[in-house]
Amino acid sequence: MTDLPPTDDPNDINTPADQGPAASGGAGAGSPAAGGEAGAGGPSIPSLQRDAEGEPTPEKTGRPAGEPPSAAGHGETGRRSFDHWFGEKDRNGFIHRSWMRAQGFSDEVFDGRPVIGICNTWSELTPCNAHLRRLAESVKRGVWQAGGFPLEFPVMSLGETMLRPTAMLFRNLLSMDVEESLRGNPIDGAILLTGCDKTTPGSIMGAASVDLPTLVVTGGPMLNGKFRGCDIGSGTAVWRFTQDRNAGRMSEEDYAAAESGMSRSNGHCMTMGTASTMACMAEALGLQLTGSAAIPAVDSRRYSIAQQAGQRIVQMVHEDLKPSDILTRDAFANAVRANAAIGGSTNAVIHLLAIAGRVGVELTLDDMDEWARGVPWLVDLQPSGKYLMEDFYYAGGLPAVMREILPLLKADAITVTGKTIGENVARAERTDWSGQEGEPAHPVIRPVGNPLGSGAGTAVLKGNLAPDGAVIKQSAASERLLQHRGKALVFSSIEEYDKAVDDPELDVDEDTVLVLQNAGPRGYPGMPEVGNMTIPRKLAELGVDDMVRISDARMSGTAYGTVVLHVTPEAAVGGPLALVRTGDWIELDVAARRLHLDVPDEELAKRRADWQPPAAPTGRGWAKLYVEHVTQANQGCDLDFLIGKTGSAVARQSH
């Protein structure tokens, strides 16, 4: 190869090492990390050492002789992005900077400033998150303002309304995507852009396993749905209208009209479903800026607070404020109590257990039941109440709720703001909201002295039917059914139930206990939201609107009814649920936290001896890995090898 001639430009990479200046690490002009000011020709960049033939040497350059490559630049700034990527004084540094320059970034972004990864779950297949690319622009603006370098990247998006067999099957896969993306790239801190149900907990789980400074920005709820002059809520209206149509109380024309009026804007469900619940949980845990959980997706304040989040995450990197500092046992106690006060989704139980497992916090179903007992139910939102998230925001949102129950909270728990929960909500105000001018004010958020109920949060049930626990959302249940004894009508799959539900000859009455098997994490797989089985048509026509339903499945946070969920162990692994037969008597006593199958132990032992496990639902790919390693619902349905965190150590070099 012909030698390239040296030039008079000291910044030319073709200048032999003995004629050029010392390598600068590629930092921006005049920056402290650059080690000096740049000349008129621009900032200094690394010079390549050459062998006797004039070829660049294959070894990394710019380090003392004998220094191992993995230690190059370590400790210069304390920035993993600079010390291991953009500040390296060698061939790899050249590669990292040069390819980033293809996007038009200027020299100063390589000066050691914090690199903020914007982890985006945007997708047009996830309608709830379809606006997150625009939200990312607001975050970037804040990061630039605070002196950071924002870099947006995609991760798997989980659309609850579209994805089959269930988005829950892929929550752990999303968490792995987030974890490996954050750890394997030049990132110092992260913003998690989330919205739809599983995108919030899945992203938090992944980020918690890496433990870089992290801040959550949720996409916000849709505007209130509208139909015939009334507000209608995501999901909740679907269940109610479907029962009305099946019972002949609603025409097909009205059913179609309601469909077109329910989802009127960008954003996730505007009921207190799982998406809204998990947005509130992110704020209650201290991972989201105060007051941001309930801001409607299309409200300009949603974009304003996203910009503030971009500014704050840069400061969090400087402070080294990480998820492990925030996600303490006290933080989880606050989240559980907040969930009880807002009448939140039962799905929060599984997600909080999984997040706690990632950060090594001991958390059990018994803890969650104890913490929720006696917490006043304050928020009058569908599916348990009347109003919607837009109203909740105008009434003061989660800060107003947390101020009401502050004596029950761990007020000194630290948050992403750098302040405590108590400090964050000290000035929060509860405002009675009136939807129309001239109407009397309605308390969307009740004062603590006048709650909608007490101890109405998620209750944990145990007994011989659920030795490791089951859950029920008390605020969404019928009071008359909270203590109930009835004969079981058993279905081995949701398909079997769907075939039978419209049969006028179905042997069922309003006291029957509907039992669904094989819908748990391994049995389905993925634990779908089918636990709120539709009321049989023959009963719906008679005006029956609720029945006791029991399964190892989940239900949508937008759903309602006396529905016992997450029965553990699940039927597919031989839990007692698999042994229930049609005609067995089942007793439910929520106050006593009891779920009992009234069958003699000898008979159950005989049934167990005859029981055969169902065939594995799949034999390849992610689903196979999931079925082989997923834990039960009482442990959060995480994969057993993902529990705990690995940290943010930089892996071996790639070139």
C-alpha positions in Angstrom: 0.0 0.0 0.0 1.3 3.5 -0.9 1.9 5.7 2.2 -0.4 8.6 2.5 1.6 11.8 2.7 1.7 13.8 5.9 0.0 17.2 5.9 0.6 20.4 7.9 -2.8 20.0 9.6 -2.2 18.5 13.1 -5.7 17.2 13.1 -5.3 15.0 10.0 -5.5 11.4 10.9 -2.9 10.6 8.2 -0.2 12.6 10.1 2.4 10.1 11.5 2.3 9.9 15.3 5.7 11.5 15.8 4.6 14.6 13.8 1.1 15.1 15.3 0.0 16.2 18.7 -0.8 13.8 21.5 -4.1 12.1 21.1 -7.0 14.0 22.6 -9.6 11.4 23.2 -11.8 13.0 20.6 -13.5 15.3 23.0 -15.2 18.5 22.0 -13.3 21.7 21.4 -12.1 23.4 24.6 -13.9 20.9 26.8 -12.2 19.8 30.1 -12.2 16.3 28.8 -10.4 17.3 25.6 -7.3 18.3 27.6 -6.9 21.7 25.9 -8.3 24.1 23.4 -8.7 23.3 19.7 -7.0 25.2 17.0 -8.8 26.9 14.1 -9.0 23.7 12.2 -11.4 22.2 14.8 -11.1 19.9 17.8 -8.3 17.5 18.2 -9.0 13.8 17.3 -6.9 10.8 17.9 -3.9 10.1 15.7 -3.2 6.6 14.6 0.2 4.9 15.2 1.7 3.2 12.2 4.0 0.3 11.7 7.2 0.4 9.6 5.2 -0.1 6.5 3.1 2.9 7.1 0.0 0.9 8.0 -2.0 1.7 11.2 -1.1 -0.7 13.9 -3.8 -3.2 14.9 -3.4 -2.5 18.6 -5.5 0.2 20.3 -3.4 3.4 20.7 -3.4 6.4 22.9 -2.8 4.5 26.2 0.4 3.7 28.1 2.2 0.6 27.0 0.8 -2.5 28.6 -2.5 -0.9 29.8 -5.3 -3.4 29.0 -7.9 -2.3 26.5 -10.8 -2.7 28.9 -9.3 0.0 31.2 -8.7 2.6 28.4 -9.9 6.0 29.6 -11.5 4.6 32.7 -12.1 7.2 35.4 -11.5 10.3 33.3 -15.0 11.5 33.7 -16.9 8.8 35.5 -19.1 8.7 32.4 -19.4 5.2 31.0 -20.3 6.7 27.6 -17.1 8.8 27.5 -14.7 6.4 29.3 -15.6 3.4 27.1 -17.0 4.8 23.9 -16.6 8.5 22.9 -13.5 9.4 24.8 -11.3 6.5 23.8 -8.0 7.5 22.3 -7.7 4.8 19.7 -9.3 3.0 16.8 -12.4 2.1 18.7 -12.9 5.7 19.7 -12.5 6.7 16.1 -15.2 4.2 15.1 -17.7 5.2 17.8 -17.4 8.9 17.1 -17.2 8.7 13.3 -20.3 6.7 12.8 -22.3 8.9 15.2 -21.1 11.9 13.1 -23.1 10.4 10.2 -26.2 11.8 11.9 -24.9 15.3 11.9 -23.9 15.6 15.5 -21.4 18.3 16.3 -18.1 17.9 18.1 -19.2 19.0 21.6 -21.5 16.0 22.1 -18.4 13.9 22.6 -17.0 16.0 25.4 -18.0 13.8 28.3 -21.5 15.2 28.8 -24.2 12.7 30.0 -25.6 10.6 27.2 -29.3 10.0 27.9 -30.9 7.0 26.3 -34.6 7.6 25.4 -36.1 4.1 25.5 -39.2 4.4 23.3 -42.1 1.8 23.2 -43.7 3.7 20.3 -45.6 1.6 17.8 -48.6 2.0 15.5 -49.5 -1.5 16.6 -49.8 -0.2 20.2 -52.4 2.6 19.8 -51.9 3.7 23.3 -48.3 4.6 22.5 -48.7 5.9 19.0 -47.8 9.5 20.1 -44.6 8.7 21.9 -42.3 9.8 19.1 -43.6 13.3 19.5 -43.3 13.1 23.3 -39.6 12.0 22.7 -39.0 15.3 21.0 -40.0 17.1 24.2 -37.7 15.0 26.3 -34.8 15.6 23.9 -35.4 19.4 24.2 -35.1 19.1 27.9 -31.9 17.0 27.7 -30.2 19.4 25.4 -31.2 22.3 27.6 -29.6 20.7 30.6 -26.4 19.9 28.8 -27.0 16.3 28.0 -26.8 14.3 24.7 -30.1 12.6 24.0 -30.2 9.4 21.9 -33.6 7.8 21.2 -33.9 4.1 20.5 -36.8 1.6 20.0 -37.6 -1.4 22.1 -40.4 -4.0 21.8 -43.8 -2.4 22.1 -46.7 -4.4 23.7 -50.2 -3.4 22.5 -52.7 -4.9 25.0 -55.5 -4.5 22.5 -53.8 -6.2 19.6 -51.1 -8.6 20.7 -52.0 -12.3 20.9 -52.1 -14.5 22.9 -51.5 -11.8 25.5 -49.2 -8.9 26.0 -48.3 -10.4 29.4 -46.5 -13.2 27.6 -44.0 -10.7 26.3 -43.5 -8.3 29.3 -40.4 -10.1 30.3 -39.1 -10.1 26.7 -39.5 -6.3 26.7 -37.6 -6.1 30.0 -34.7 -8.0 28.4 -34.8 -5.7 25.4 -34.6 -2.7 27.7 -31.9 -4.2 29.9 -29.6 -5.3 27.1 -30.1 -2.0 25.1 -29.2 0.1 28.1 -26.2 -2.0 29.2 -24.7 -2.6 25.8 -24.8 1.0 24.6 -23.0 4.3 25.5 -25.7 5.4 27.9 -25.3 7.2 31.3 -29.0 7.6 32.2 -32.4 6.6 30.8 -35.8 8.0 30.1 -38.5 5.3 29.7 -41.3 6.3 27.4 -44.2 4.1 28.2 -48.0 4.0 28.2 -49.9 0.8 27.4 -50.3 -1.8 30.2 -47.1 -3.9 30.1 -44.8 -1.3 28.6 -44.5 0.5 31.9 -43.6 -2.4 34.2 -41.6 -4.2 31.6 -39.5 -1.1 30.9 -39.0 -0.5 34.6 -38.0 -4.1 35.2 -35.3 -3.9 32.5 -33.9 -0.5 33.7 -33.9 -1.7 37.3 -31.7 -4.6 36.4 -29.1 -2.3 34.9 -29.5 0.4 37.6 -28.5 3.5 35.7 -30.2 6.7 36.6 -33.7 6.3 35.2 -36.9 8.4 35.0 -40.3 7.2 33.6 -42.4 9.4 31.3 -45.8 7.8 30.6 -47.9 8.9 27.6 -51.0 9.9 29.5 -54.6 8.8 29.2 -57.0 9.5 26.3 -59.7 12.2 26.6 -63.0 11.0 28.0 -65.0 8.8 25.7 -68.4 10.1 24.6 -71.7 8.4 23.6 -75.2 9.8 23.6 -74.1 12.8 25.7 -72.5 10.7 28.4 -68.9 9.9 29.3 -67.8 6.3 28.6 -64.6 4.6 29.7 -62.1 2.5 27.9 -62.8 -1.2 28.4 -65.3 -0.7 31.1 -67.9 0.4 28.5 -67.0 -2.5 26.3 -67.8 -5.1 29.0 -71.1 -3.3 30.0 -72.3 -2.6 26.4 -71.5 -6.2 25.4 -73.6 -7.6 28.2 -76.4 -5.1 27.3 -76.3 -6.1 23.7 -76.3 -9.8 24.6 -79.3 -9.2 26.9 -81.2 -7.3 24.1 -81.0 -4.0 26.0 -78.7 -2.4 23.3 -79.1 -2.4 19.6 -76.3 -3.2 17.1 -76.5 0.3 15.8 -75.9 1.8 19.2 -73.2 -0.7 19.9 -71.3 0.5 16.7 -71.9 4.1 17.6 -70.4 3.6 21.1 -67.4 1.9 19.5 -66.6 5.0 17.4 -66.9 7.4 20.4 -64.9 5.5 23.0 -61.4 6.3 21.8 -61.2 9.9 20.8 -57.6 10.8 21.1 -54.0 9.6 21.6 -53.3 8.0 24.9 -53.9 4.9 27.0 -57.2 3.8 28.6 -58.8 6.7 30.5 -60.4 4.4 33.1 -58.4 3.3 36.1 -57.3 0.3 34.2 -53.8 -1.2 34.2 -52.2 1.5 32.1 -53.5 4.3 34.3 -52.8 2.3 37.4 -49.2 1.6 36.4 -48.6 5.2 35.5 -49.8 6.0 39.1 -47.6 3.3 40.5 -44.5 4.7 38.7 -45.3 8.1 40.3 -46.0 6.5 43.7 -42.8 4.5 43.6 -40.9 7.8 43.0 -39.9 7.0 39.4 -42.0 9.7 37.6 -42.2 13.4 38.1 -44.9 14.5 40.6 -48.3 15.1 39.1 -47.5 13.6 35.7 -49.3 10.3 35.8 -52.8 11.6 35.0 -52.1 14.4 32.6 -54.1 13.7 29.4 -52.0 12.6 26.4 -53.1 15.5 24.3 -52.8 18.2 27.0 -49.9 20.6 26.3 -48.8 20.0 29.9 -48.0 16.4 29.0 -45.3 17.7 26.7 -44.1 20.4 29.1 -43.5 17.8 31.9 -41.7 15.5 29.4 -39.3 18.4 28.7 -38.8 18.9 32.4 -38.1 15.1 32.7 -35.4 15.6 30.1 -33.8 18.3 32.1 -34.1 16.3 35.4 -32.5 13.1 34.1 -29.3 14.9 33.3 -29.1 16.2 36.9 -29.9 12.6 38.1 -26.8 11.4 36.2 -24.7 14.1 37.9 -26.2 13.0 41.3 -25.9 9.3 40.4 -29.5 8.8 41.7 -30.4 5.3 40.6 -33.4 3.0 40.8 -31.8 1.1 43.6 -31.8 4.3 45.6 -35.5 4.9 45.0 -37.1 1.4 44.8 -36.9 0.6 48.5 -39.3 -1.4 50.6 -40.8 1.8 51.7 -41.4 2.9 48.1 -43.3 -0.4 47.5 -45.4 0.2 50.6 -46.3 3.6 49.3 -47.3 2.2 45.9 -49.5 -0.6 47.4 -51.3 1.9 49.6 -51.7 4.4 46.7 -53.2 1.6 44.6 -55.8 0.8 47.3 -56.7 4.5 47.5 -57.2 4.9 43.8 -59.0 1.6 43.3 -56.3 0.4 41.0 -55.9 -2.7 38.9 -55.2 -6.2 40.3 -52.4 -6.4 37.7 -50.4 -4.0 39.7 -49.8 -6.8 42.2 -48.0 -9.0 39.7 -46.0 -6.1 38.3 -44.9 -4.7 41.7 -43.8 -8.1 42.7 -41.7 -8.5 39.6 -40.1 -5.0 39.9 -39.3 -5.7 43.6 -37.6 -8.9 42.5 -35.3 -7.1 40.1 -34.0 -4.7 42.8 -33.7 -7.3 45.5 -36.5 -6.0 47.7 -38.4 -8.6 49.7 -42.0 -8.3 48.8 -44.8 -10.9 49.3 -48.6 -11.1 48.7 -49.0 -11.1 52.5 -47.1 -7.7 52.7 -49.4 -6.3 50.0 -52.5 -7.5 51.7 -51.4 -6.1 55.1 -50.4 -2.7 53.6 -53.7 -2.3 51.7 -56.0 -3.2 54.7 -57.9 -0.2 56.0 -56.7 2.2 53.3 -59.6 4.5 52.4 -60.8 4.2 48.8 -60.9 7.8 47.7 -61.0 7.9 43.9 -64.4 7.7 42.1 -63.2 6.3 38.8 -64.4 3.7 36.4 -64.5 0.7 36.5 -65.2 0.9 40.2 -66.8 4.3 40.2 -68.2 7.0 37.9 -65.5 9.3 36.5 -62.5 9.1 34.2 -58.8 10.0 34.2 -59.3 13.4 32.6 -61.6 14.3 35.6 -59.0 12.8 38.0 -56.3 15.1 36.7 -58.4 18.2 37.0 -59.3 17.2 40.5 -55.7 17.1 41.6 -54.4 13.7 40.4 -52.3 11.3 42.4 -50.5 14.0 44.5 -53.9 15.0 45.9 -54.6 11.4 46.8 -51.2 10.9 48.4 -51.5 14.0 50.4 -54.9 12.8 51.8 -53.3 9.5 52.9 -49.9 10.9 53.8 -50.1 9.7 57.4 -50.3 6.1 56.0 -47.3 6.6 53.7 -43.5 6.5 54.2 -43.2 10.2 53.7 -39.4 10.2 53.6 -39.1 7.9 50.6 -36.8 9.6 48.0 -38.0 10.1 44.5 -36.5 11.1 41.1 -37.1 14.7 42.0 -34.3 14.4 44.6 -37.0 15.2 47.2 -39.2 12.9 49.3 -42.7 11.9 48.6 -43.8 14.0 51.5 -42.1 17.1 50.1 -43.5 16.4 46.6 -47.1 16.4 47.7 -47.0 18.9 50.5 -48.8 21.6 48.4 -51.1 19.3 46.4 -54.8 20.3 46.5 -57.9 18.3 46.0 -60.5 20.1 43.8 -64.1 19.0 43.4 -64.7 18.8 39.7 -67.9 19.8 37.9 -68.2 18.6 34.3 -70.7 21.2 33.2 -71.2 24.8 34.1 -73.9 25.2 36.7 -73.7 21.6 37.9 -72.9 21.0 41.5 -69.3 20.1 42.2 -68.5 16.4 42.3 -65.8 14.9 44.5 -63.8 12.8 42.0 -61.3 12.5 44.9 -63.0 12.1 48.2 -61.5 13.5 51.4 -60.0 10.9 53.7 -62.9 11.5 56.2 -65.5 10.7 53.6 -64.2 7.8 51.5 -66.1 5.6 49.1 -65.2 2.7 51.3 -62.5 1.4 53.5 -60.2 -1.5 52.8 -61.5 -1.7 49.2 -58.1 -2.4 47.6 -56.9 -5.7 46.2 -57.4 -8.4 48.8 -55.3 -11.6 48.9 -57.2 -14.8 49.5 -55.8 -18.1 50.6 -57.2 -21.6 51.3 -57.1 -25.1 50.0 -58.1 -23.8 46.5 -55.3 -21.2 46.5 -52.5 -22.3 48.9 -50.1 -19.7 47.5 -52.7 -17.0 47.1 -55.3 -15.5 44.8 -56.5 -11.9 44.5 -59.8 -10.0 44.2 -60.5 -6.3 43.5 -62.9 -5.4 46.3 -64.0 -2.1 44.9 -65.1 -3.7 41.6 -67.0 -6.6 43.3 -70.6 -6.8 44.3 -71.0 -6.5 48.0 -73.6 -9.3 48.1 -71.1 -11.7 46.6 -68.1 -11.0 48.9 -69.3 -13.8 51.1 -70.7 -16.6 48.9 -71.1 -20.3 48.7 -72.1 -22.0 45.4 -71.7 -25.0 43.1 -68.8 -24.9 40.6 -69.3 -25.0 36.9 -65.9 -25.9 35.5 -64.3 -25.1 32.1 -60.9 -26.4 31.1 -60.3 -23.5 28.6 -61.7 -20.2 27.7 -62.6 -21.6 24.3 -64.8 -24.2 26.0 -66.5 -21.5 28.0 -67.0 -19.2 24.9 -68.8 -22.2 23.2 -71.1 -22.7 26.1 -71.9 -19.2 27.2 -74.8 -18.6 24.8 -76.4 -22.0 25.3 -79.9 -21.6 26.6 -79.7 -25.1 28.1 -76.5 -24.3 30.1 -77.0 -25.7 33.7 -76.2 -22.4 35.5 -77.9 -20.0 37.9 -76.9 -16.7 39.6 -75.4 -18.6 42.5 -73.2 -20.8 40.4 -69.4 -20.2 40.7 -67.8 -20.2 37.2 -64.4 -21.8 37.3 -61.8 -21.5 34.5 -58.7 -23.7 34.4 -55.4 -23.6 32.4 -55.3 -19.8 31.8 -52.2 -19.2 34.0 -48.7 -18.1 33.1 -47.6 -21.6 31.9 -51.0 -23.0 30.9 -52.1 -20.5 28.3 -49.2 -19.4 28.1 -48.9 -15.9 29.4 -51.8 -15.5 31.8 -54.3 -13.6 29.6 -57.1 -11.2 30.7 -59.9 -13.7 30.4 -60.8 -14.1 34.1 -63.8 -11.8 33.9 -65.9 -14.3 31.9 -69.0 -13.0 30.3 -72.2 -13.6 32.1 -74.1 -16.5 30.4 -76.7 -15.1 28.0 -79.6 -16.9 29.7 -78.8 -15.1 33.0 -78.0 -11.7 31.4 -81.4 -11.8 29.8 -82.8 -12.1 33.3 -80.9 -9.1 34.6 -78.0 -10.9 36.3 -75.0 -8.6 36.0 -72.5 -10.3 38.3 -71.4 -13.8 39.4 -68.5 -15.2 41.3 -65.8 -16.2 38.8 -62.5 -18.0 39.7 -59.5 -18.6 37.6 -55.7 -18.7 37.3 -56.0 -15.9 34.7 -55.9 -12.1 35.0 -58.5 -9.6 34.0 -58.2 -6.2 32.5 -57.9 -3.4 35.0 -60.8 -1.8 33.1 -63.1 -4.7 34.0 -65.3 -5.2 37.0 -67.2 -7.9 38.9 -66.7 -10.4 41.7 -63.7 -12.1 40.0 -61.1 -14.1 41.8 -57.9 -14.1 39.9 -54.2 -15.3 39.9 -55.1 -18.6 41.7 -51.7 -20.0 42.6 -50.4 -22.6 41.9 -52.1 -22.6 38.5 -53.9 -25.5 37.1 -51.3 -26.4 34.5 -48.7 -27.2 37.1 -51.1 -29.3 39.2 -52.5 -26.6 41.6 -55.7 -27.5 43.4 -57.6 -25.5 40.7 -56.9 -28.4 38.4 -58.8 -30.7 40.7 -62.1 -28.8 40.8 -65.1 -30.7 39.3 -68.5 -29.4 38.2 -70.8 -29.7 41.2 -68.2 -29.1 43.9 -69.1 -26.5 46.5 -66.8 -23.5 46.8 -66.8 -20.9 49.6 -65.6 -17.3 49.2 -65.2 -15.1 52.2 -63.3 -11.9 51.3 -63.4 -10.4 54.8 -61.8 -13.6 56.2 -59.4 -13.8 53.1 -60.6 -17.4 52.5 -61.1 -19.4 49.3 -62.1 -23.0 50.1 -63.0 -26.0 48.0 -65.4 -28.0 50.0 -64.2 -31.5 49.0 -62.7 -34.0 51.4 -58.9 -34.4 51.4 -59.2 -38.1 50.5 -61.2 -37.2 47.4 -58.7 -34.5 46.4 -55.8 -37.0 46.8 -57.6 -39.5 44.5 -58.1 -36.8 41.9 -54.5 -35.7 42.1 -53.4 -39.3 41.5 -55.5 -39.4 38.4 -54.5 -35.9 37.1 -52.3 -35.6 34.0 -50.5 -32.4 33.1 -51.6 -30.8 29.9 -49.3 -30.9 26.9 -46.9 -27.9 26.6 -48.7 -25.2 24.7 -45.7 -24.5 22.5 -42.4 -26.1 21.5 -40.2 -23.3 20.2 -39.0 -19.8 20.5 -39.7 -17.3 23.2 -42.9 -19.0 24.3 -40.9 -22.2 25.0 -38.3 -20.3 27.0 -41.1 -18.5 28.9 -43.0 -21.7 29.8 -39.8 -23.4 31.1 -38.7 -20.5 33.3 -41.7 -18.3 34.3 -42.5 -18.1 38.0 -46.0 -18.2 39.4 -48.2 -15.2 40.0 -47.3 -14.8 43.6 -43.7 -14.3 42.5 -44.5 -11.8 39.8 -44.4 -14.1 36.7 -40.8 -13.1 36.0 -38.4 -15.5 34.5 -36.4 -17.2 37.2 -33.0 -16.3 35.7 -33.9 -12.6 35.4 -34.6 -12.0 39.1 -32.1 -9.6 40.6 -29.9 -7.1 38.8 -26.6 -7.4 36.9 -25.7 -3.7 36.9 -24.2 -1.5 34.2 -20.7 -2.9 33.8 -19.4 -2.3 30.3 -18.9 -5.5 28.3 -15.8 -6.4 26.3 -15.0 -4.4 23.2 -16.6 -5.2 19.9 -13.8 -4.3 17.5 
